[in-house]
Amino acid sequence: MSSCVAFSPVLLEDYTDSEEPTEVYAAAVQDSLLTVAAFLDRQETATFEKFRALGLRVYVYLEVRMDQNQMDINLPAAFLSACARLGLWIEMISNDVSAAEAEAAGWV
């Protein structure tokens, strides 16, 4: 048994027309994480305890895909606090993909 709540991805390509695309993108990532925090703040702790009692692994999964670059990610305190309150660990993975792979996959 499994379940997933997915939030809209934040893509750098959506901000390439901005004067400072990386700064606007970073702000969008922060806004997205604050949206997730607000969602988590509305959830009852008991619900997640029931999930765990059923044997489910309950956690937050962050996936970063980049093209031979680096990304600094700052996790807002509100996001970390919401995860901690519900006993959620945060799993983050980054994948370094070539431009050709990203294009072939339709990411760019």
C-alpha positions as CSV (number, residue, x, y, z in Angstrom):
1,M,0.0,0.0,0.0
2,S,1.4,3.4,-0.9
3,S,0.3,7.0,-1.5
4,C,1.8,10.2,-2.7
5,V,1.0,13.8,-2.6
6,A,2.8,15.7,-5.4
7,F,3.2,19.4,-5.6
8,S,3.9,21.3,-8.8
9,P,7.5,21.2,-9.9
10,V,9.5,24.5,-10.0
11,L,11.4,24.7,-13.3
12,L,14.3,27.1,-14.0
13,E,13.2,27.2,-17.7
14,D,10.0,28.9,-16.6
15,Y,12.1,31.9,-15.5
16,T,14.6,32.3,-18.3
17,D,13.0,35.4,-19.6
18,S,13.5,37.2,-16.2
19,E,16.3,39.7,-15.8
20,E,17.8,37.5,-13.0
21,P,16.4,34.0,-13.7
22,T,18.3,32.2,-11.0
23,E,17.2,34.6,-8.3
24,V,13.6,34.5,-9.4
25,Y,13.8,30.7,-9.6
26,A,15.3,30.5,-6.1
27,A,12.4,32.7,-4.8
28,A,9.9,30.4,-6.5
29,V,11.5,27.3,-4.9
30,Q,11.2,29.0,-1.5
31,D,7.5,29.9,-2.2
32,S,6.8,26.3,-3.2
33,L,8.4,25.0,0.0
34,L,6.3,27.4,2.1
35,T,3.2,26.2,0.3
36,V,4.2,22.6,1.2
37,A,4.8,23.8,4.8
38,A,1.3,25.4,4.9
39,F,-0.2,22.1,3.6
40,L,1.6,20.1,6.2
41,D,0.6,22.5,9.0
42,R,-3.1,21.7,8.2
43,Q,-2.5,18.0,8.8
44,E,-3.2,16.2,12.0
45,T,-0.3,14.5,13.7
46,A,-2.5,11.5,14.6
47,T,-3.1,10.9,10.9
48,F,0.6,10.3,10.3
49,E,0.9,8.2,13.4
50,K,-1.9,6.0,12.0
51,F,0.0,5.7,8.7
52,R,3.1,4.6,10.6
53,A,1.1,2.1,12.6
54,L,0.0,0.5,9.3
55,G,3.7,0.1,8.4
56,L,3.9,2.9,5.9
57,R,7.1,4.9,5.6
58,V,6.0,8.6,5.6
59,Y,8.5,11.2,4.4
60,V,9.1,14.2,2.2
61,Y,11.0,13.5,-1.0
62,L,12.7,16.4,-2.8
63,E,14.1,15.7,-6.3
64,V,16.5,18.2,-7.9
65,R,17.3,17.7,-11.6
66,M,20.0,19.8,-13.1
67,D,22.2,20.0,-16.1
68,Q,25.9,20.0,-15.0
69,N,25.4,22.8,-12.6
70,Q,24.9,23.3,-8.9
71,M,22.0,24.4,-6.9
72,D,21.9,26.0,-3.5
73,I,18.7,25.1,-1.7
74,N,17.6,26.7,1.5
75,L,14.9,24.9,3.4
76,P,12.8,27.5,5.2
77,A,12.3,27.0,9.0
78,A,8.5,26.8,8.5
79,F,9.0,23.8,6.2
80,L,11.5,22.1,8.5
81,S,9.2,22.8,11.5
82,A,6.1,21.3,9.7
83,C,8.1,18.2,8.8
84,A,9.4,17.8,12.3
85,R,5.9,18.2,13.9
86,L,4.6,15.3,11.8
87,G,7.8,13.2,12.3
88,L,8.6,13.4,8.6
89,W,12.2,12.9,7.4
90,I,13.4,14.7,4.3
91,E,15.0,12.7,1.5
92,M,16.6,14.7,-1.2
93,I,18.2,13.4,-4.4
94,S,19.9,15.3,-7.1
95,N,20.5,14.0,-10.6
96,D,23.2,15.5,-12.8
97,V,22.0,14.9,-16.4
98,S,23.5,16.1,-19.6
99,A,21.7,18.6,-21.7
100,A,21.1,15.9,-24.4
101,E,19.5,13.6,-21.8
102,A,17.3,16.4,-20.5
103,E,16.2,17.4,-24.0
104,A,15.5,13.7,-24.9
105,A,13.4,13.4,-21.7
106,G,11.5,16.5,-22.6
107,W,12.7,18.5,-19.5
108,V,13.9,21.4,-21.6
